[in-house]
Amino acid sequence: MWTRALEVLNEAERLQKQFFHVGRSTSPHPAWEPPVDIFESGGALRIVVALPGRSVDRLKVLWEGTDLVISGDLPVPWKERVGAIHRMEIPHGHFERRIEGLPPGLEIVRNEWCDGCLLLTFRKVEGP
């Protein structure tokens, strides 16, 4: 039984590290970090944030210096929240993803929601 318990814990840890990370949130509450893809093409910087089950209207996207911070809360989607937990791999609660050190002078030109992902497109704003 002890061996099986360790296997379950190791598998849960592997999945957590693979997809969702406990973050460095500036919030006083614990937070998890959704995964992101960042790529540049055609003069645009694109950021894709995986947030399955989220609603766009509950997200916060803001700049803190050169850091882009995406945060919100993901409530448990079912009403019955009590009972014995046999497996819990889907993150719930507060999330915050800080993308550090983006180039200065970025302006968001497009944001869209597609298949549980937030897609942000930025372009560099030319100086005076």
Summary of the structure (lengths in Angstrom):
residues: 128
radius of gyration: 17.5
end to end distance: 68.1
largest distance: 68.1
contacts: 285
relative contact order: 0.23
helix: 16%
strand: 42%
